[in-house]
């Protein structure tokens, strides 16, 4: 397998929190590996590792009460999760069940370390037809049995500070990119009279490699481009891709509606703080509601990501990648039957409702949202609409991580340049051409 993208570790979080006994190998458990205990590596979906563990505990306790199977839980921060998985794959010493970022699915599928979702596992999760089609499509490479099953659904939306909108006389969120830029300019202000803006129209984690790669993907599609052509050849530096990335960089470099300090933000929570604190009026995000709730922030609104043309469909109507978290079962689990049973539990209607309410994400099985009032909010409906009708999976290729690393780092470096000087279209094209050449060499 080609060495994957260390830059995926740029996803923000911290060290691992172990709840209960520590994991000690695939199929590990207390009492020397008895079959009534499985180990679960969960990703950090809450406000902290501790918060995630606390929110997962009721579901795990219910599973134990129902089945008699204990679950050793380890919540692992995003900075560490991918490399922990790779180490487990190499050593054969891993958990029974684990979370993966769904953009990693094809890369991890190529390792051969994970149970194909067919036979007993497919039956345990109730079959493909139970799942939201776009989320299911992230489980592995086209034409192969997937090796992961969706558990949490996410999509990008535009979130905005309603108080700042009202003060600026803006009544409705922008629907097109031109409207978005115009609104951002109106919302960028020098409120203390020192000659420098201290309120910005837009905020982003300019140093987040993964978030930047998502924008390269979406902005390219909206401009009629793609990161790869039909033959699989990278096209990072095509005219539409350059145009799309330029639009994103221009928010800081040309339009001056992003704070130069955003070029240093790698943790998405910091941009959320900017919105809450009134330092910025708009942001693109997947799931900030948990942050809003923790801070008792109520002056927020949600809308669709602006498109080049209002009402656009197909690739040019893309507003998000199909975001979310999947679960996989290790093929060498010594407790595979119970691991499969646990996968079925986490994707059951009742637990999908509980878990996705707990983490402000979307159920990935059909029918749940219609039955629960918690999923009838404007925020959830906006996310559902994006995921169902305006989202595309990130490229389903084994080198997806390398693609994220290369495009995301190119944009990170362009933001760093924009923070201290000017960025021309030629600069953008050169940066993307360099990334494209590296991608082509890696294939």
ABEGO torsion letter per residue (X at the ends): XBBBBAAAAABBEBBBBBBEBBBAEBGBBBGGGBAABBBBBBBBABABAAAAAAAAAAAAAAAAAAAGBBBBBBBBBAAAAAAAAAAAAAAGBBBABBBBBAAAAAAAAAAGABBBBBEAAAAAAGEAAABBAAAAAAAEBBGBBBABBBABBBBBBBBBBAAAAAAAGBABBBABAAAAAAAAAAABBBAAGAGBBABBABBBBAABAAAAAAAAAAAAAAAGBBABBAAGBBAAABAAAAAAAAAAAAAAAAAGABBAAAAABABAAAAAAAAAAGABABBBBABAAAAAAAAGBABBBBBBBBBABBGBBEAAABABBBBEBBBBBBAABAAAAAAAAAAAAAABAAAAAAAAAAAGBBBABBGAAAABAAAABAAAAAAAAAAAAABBBBBBBAAAAAAAAAAAAAAAAAAAAAAABBBBAAAAAAAAAAAAAAAAAAX
